């Protein structure tokens, strides 16, 4: 599975299967739309930093919906058309994340998942 390397040995994983995401008790997933996505590229350093800070306690994944339509459809409908969609795998289901998309908010949100065994739905 392709990964984005980090200095702490943890990485953002590029998911190609549902089982890769659900192997973690809690995973944070960014669904990227087909084609170029400036917002997705801008978020990559944030995901890299989050993966390092979480030290593997939460799976952090990206999914390229252009290449993996079925996987994207199994996580969120409608799938992203112009910008990324965020979802959290927790308590055996996916929850859409609709919070702020700035670095501080995402990292704090991911840290809260790493500390909490159960995560409330953000809908």
Secondary structure, DSSP 8 states (H G I E B T S, - for coil): --EE--TTS--EEE--SHHHHHTSSSEEEEEE-SS--HHHHHHHHHHHHHHHHHTTSSEEEEEETTT-HHHHHHH-SS--SSS-EEEEEETTEEEEE-S--SHHHHHHHHHHHHH-SS-----
